Amino acid sequence: MITPELIITNSYLAEINFSQAGAAGQRVYFKDIPTLTPRDGKTIIETVGLEVICRTELTYSPNGAALIASANLATIALTLTVGSKERCFLIPCKSLQTTINGGQIRRFYNLPVNIVKSYVQVVDAGIAAGESVCFNFYYRERIKG
C-alpha cells in the first residue's frame, strides 16, 4: 500500500542536548516548547509526522550544538508520551531518519504529544558530552470541541 505524502502545514525543530556523555539507560527529556504546548486551554497540538535530524542533515542545532553522527542514532531511542501515558515507547531513532528510508517521514494519526514528558533514552554509549539530536515535529493545531 502506498502512503500518501504528508502535506506539511506546521513544523518545529526540537532539540535534545546531551550535557554529559550518553550512558546506557540515561533519559534526556525535551524542554518545554511553547509552540508545541499551547496554554490557552482551547488549542490542541496533534503530531502528524516526525523525523530525526543528525549531522547528515544539519551540522549544528539551532542553539549551536554539534549534532550527533548518523551512526550514533543506533544508540538512542525515542519515547512519546500522550497525557501521562508512554504511547510510543523506545522507537529506534535510526528508523526515524528520512535519509535511510527513502525520504519518508514517519507519520502519526493526530497524536497529542506531551512534549515535556517525552524523552530520548540512551541504549548504548557513543554520544559525546555537548552533542545534540533534533526532531522535526510536523503538527496541526485543532480547537477543542
TIFIVO-864032 format. One record per residue: x, y, z of N, C-alpha, C in turn. Coordinates in pm, whole numbers, padded with zeros to 5 digits, always signed. Layout:
XYZXYZXYZ/...
This chain:
+00084-00117+00000+00000+00000+00000+00089+00124+00000/+00060+00218-00084+00135+00343-00091+00070+00444+00001/+00152+00500+00089+00104+00602+00182+00109+00737+00113/+00001+00814+00118+00006+00947+00057+00108+01035+00127/+00163+01129+00051+00262+01218+00108+00202+01302+00219/+00286+01336+00314+00247+01424+00423+00245+01568+00372/+00133+01634+00387+00123+01774+00350+00159+01855+00474/+00269+01928+00462+00321+02000+00578+00254+02135+00592/+00194+02158+00708+00136+02289+00738+00211+02359+00850/+00264+02280+00946+00341+02336+01057+00452+02239+01093/+00567+02293+01129+00674+02207+01180+00755+02284+01284/+00819+02207+01371+00905+02266+01474+01024+02174+01496/+01144+02232+01494+01266+02156+01516+01302+02161+01665/+01281+02049+01734+01306+02040+01878+01440+01972+01902/+01510+02019+02003+01645+01970+02031+01653+01897+02164/+01729+01789+02164+01768+01720+02287+01919+01734+02296/+01968+01793+02405+02112+01810+02422+02162+01716+02530/+02270+01647+02500+02333+01558+02597+02441+01637+02669/+02409+01690+02786+02504+01773+02860+02621+01690+02912/+02599+01560+02925+02708+01469+02961+02709+01355+02860/+02820+01285+02851+02830+01174+02756+02718+01073+02782/+02661+01022+02675+02549+00928+02688+02591+00797+02752/+02518+00758+02856+02542+00631+02924+02414+00548+02913/+02429+00418+02892+02313+00330+02876+02214+00350+02989/+02087+00366+02953+01980+00384+03050+01947+00530+03079/+02035+00620+03041+02013+00764+03065+01894+00813+02983/+01808+00891+03047+01695+00954+02978+01717+01105+02975/+01693+01163+02857+01702+01308+02843+01567+01357+02790/+01501+01440+02870+01367+01487+02836+01373+01613+02751/+01270+01632+02669+01256+01755+02593+01229+01869+02691/+01280+01985+02659+01248+02105+02737+01109+02152+02695/+01051+02238+02775+00921+02294+02741+00931+02376+02612/+00845+02347+02518+00843+02417+02390+00704+02478+02375/+00690+02609+02401+00559+02672+02397+00483+02650+02266/+00553+02644+02155+00486+02620+02025+00414+02485+02024/+00471+02386+02092+00412+02252+02093+00329+02223+02217/+00321+02321+02309+00241+02304+02431+00158+02430+02456/+00051+02450+02381-00029+02572+02399-00089+02578+02539/-00105+02699+02588-00156+02719+02723-00288+02793+02728/-00355+02805+02615-00481+02881+02613-00601+02797+02655/-00580+02664+02673-00689+02577+02715-00785+02540+02602/-00764+02594+02483-00855+02569+02372-00788+02491+02258/-00658+02513+02242-00587+02456+02128-00521+02324+02164/-00532+02229+02073-00465+02100+02087-00364+02091+01973/-00242+02054+02004-00140+02032+01903-00132+01881+01879/-00153+01841+01756-00150+01699+01720-00034+01673+01626/+00054+01582+01667+00168+01544+01583+00119+01453+01472/+00154+01488+01349+00114+01408+01233+00234+01344+01164/+00354+01389+01197+00475+01333+01139+00596+01368+01222/+00702+01290+01204+00822+01310+01283+00943+01256+01208/+01051+01330+01214+01179+01280+01162+01290+01323+01255/+01396+01244+01255+01513+01276+01336+01615+01347+01247/+01685+01443+01306+01786+01520+01234+01920+01502+01305/+02020+01456+01230+02154+01440+01285+02253+01513+01194/+02379+01486+01212+02483+01557+01137+02474+01536+00986/+02411+01429+00941+02394+01404+00798+02305+01511+00735/+02204+01555+00807+02109+01653+00754+02143+01797+00792/+02204+01816+00907+02229+01950+00961+02353+01942+01050/+02448+02032+01032+02573+02024+01108+02554+02063+01254/+02484+02174+01278+02464+02225+01413+02316+02246+01440/+02279+02237+01568+02142+02263+01608+02115+02413+01602/+01989+02454+01610+01958+02598+01615+02026+02669+01734/+02059+02594+01839+02126+02652+01955+02277+02646+01945/+02330+02598+01832+02473+02598+01809+02549+02474+01855/+02478+02370+01900+02545+02247+01942+02571+02157+01821/+02683+02088+01822+02712+01991+01716+02612+01877+01725/+02560+01835+01611+02466+01723+01610+02542+01591+01607/+02478+01487+01659+02540+01355+01663+02555+01300+01522/+02648+01208+01505+02669+01141+01377+02554+01044+01351/+02529+01018+01225+02422+00925+01186+02438+00789+01253/+02561+00740+01262+02586+00609+01324+02539+00605+01469/+02544+00719+01538+02503+00723+01679+02352+00722+01699/+02276+00737+01591+02130+00724+01604+02091+00584+01651/+02177+00486+01623+02151+00349+01667+02169+00332+01817/+02220+00435+01885+02245+00424+02029+02136+00491+02113/+02033+00547+02047+01926+00615+02122+01789+00574+02070/+01690+00588+02158+01552+00556+02124+01461+00665+02180/+01351+00691+02110+01258+00798+02146+01130+00741+02206/+01084+00804+02313+00954+00770+02371+00866+00894+02366/+00746+00879+02308+00648+00988+02302+00538+00959+02402/+00505+01061+02480+00405+01048+02585+00280+01128+02547/+00165+01069+02569+00036+01136+02549-00029+01144+02686/-00057+01267+02732-00103+01284+02869+00010+01244+02961/-00011+01138+03040+00097+01086+03123+00132+00942+03085/+00077+00896+02971+00100+00758+02927+00200+00753+02813/+00302+00668+02828+00400+00648+02722+00334+00566+02612/+00301+00631+02501+00226+00565+02392+00317+00502+02287/+00421+00571+02250+00518+00520+02152+00648+00503+02228/+00675+00379+02269+00781+00351+02365+00907+00301+02297/+01017+00372+02315+01150+00335+02267+01154+00305+02117/+01114+00404+02039+01126+00394+01893+01274+00411+01859/+01335+00316+01788+01476+00333+01750+01491+00458+01663/+01575+00550+01705+01589+00677+01633+01640+00658+01491/+01717+00554+01468+01767+00528+01333+01650+00508+01236/+01540+00451+01284+01424+00427+01197+01348+00555+01163/+01381+00665+01231+01315+00793+01204+01397+00883+01111/+01511+00833+01064+01599+00912+00978+01551+00900+00833/+01507+01011+00776+01450+01008+00641+01552+00972+00534/+01679+01003+00554+01779+00976+00451+01806+00828+00432/+01765+00743+00527+01786+00599+00509+01658+00523+00477/+01545+00590+00480+01421+00518+00448+01346+00584+00332/+01421+00618+00230+01360+00669+00108+01299+00807+00119/+01342+00885+00216+01291+01020+00232+01155+01027+00299/+01107+00914+00346+00974+00909+00407+00977+00957+00552/+00886+01047+00583+00867+01096+00719+00771+01002+00790/+00807+00960+00910+00717+00872+00987+00591+00949+01023/+00477+00889+00994+00350+00956+01016+00280+00901+01139/+00204+00990+01203+00123+00954+01319-00019+01000+01293/-00111+00936+01361-00251+00975+01346-00288+01074+01455/-00263+01202+01429-00306+01312+01517-00275+01284+01664/-00149+01259+01694-00105+01223+01828-00079+01348+01912/-00159+01372+02017-00137+01491+02102-00024+01467+02202/+00099+01484+02158+00218+01452+02237+00237+01551+02351/+00266+01498+02469+00304+01580+02584+00457+01591+02577/+00506+01700+02521+00647+01714+02489+00737+01707+02611/+00696+01766+02724+00785+01768+02842+00793+01633+02913/+00704+01541+02880+00712+01406+02936+00768+01305+02837/+00803+01353+02718+00864+01269+02614+01015+01280+02626/+01085+01175+02585+01229+01173+02608+01303+01083+02509/+01435+01099+02510+01526+01011+02438+01600+00930+02542/+01609+00800+02519+01683+00713+02611+01806+00658+02540/+01918+00664+02608+02042+00609+02556+02040+00458+02579/+02064+00381+02473+02068+00235+02487+02210+00180+02477/+02302+00264+02429+02442+00225+02420+02528+00352+02416/+02649+00344+02468+02739+00459+02471+02779+00500+02329/+02826+00622+02315+02874+00668+02185+02854+00816+02162/+02764+00878+02237+02736+01021+02219+02824+01100+02315/+02891+01201+02260+02982+01284+02340+02904+01392+02416/+02959+01435+02526+02901+01545+02604+02892+01669+02516/+02778+01737+02523+02757+01861+02448+02695+01841+02311/+02687+01717+02263+02623+01692+02134+02471+01693+02149/+02403+01715+02037+02257+01718+02035+02203+01630+01924/+02075+01601+01935+01998+01540+01827+01870+01623+01817/+01821+01642+01695+01699+01721+01676+01589+01634+01618/+01466+01672+01649+01349+01604+01595+01260+01710+01532/+01224+01686+01408+01134+01778+01340+00992+01725+01357/+00914+01795+01438+00775+01759+01463+00688+01829+01358/+00612+01752+01283+00512+01807+01191+00379+01796+01263/+00306+01906+01270+00187+01906+01354+00075+01988+01293/-00041+01971+01352-00156+02054+01317-00217+02104+01446/-00279+02221+01436-00348+02279+01550-00497+02252+01535/-00559+02216+01647-00703+02190+01646-00763+02256+01768/-00879+02316+01752-00951+02379+01864-01039+02272+01929/-01033+02264+02062-01116+02167+02136-01263+02191+02105/-01335+02079+02109-01480+02092+02098-01540+02057+01974/
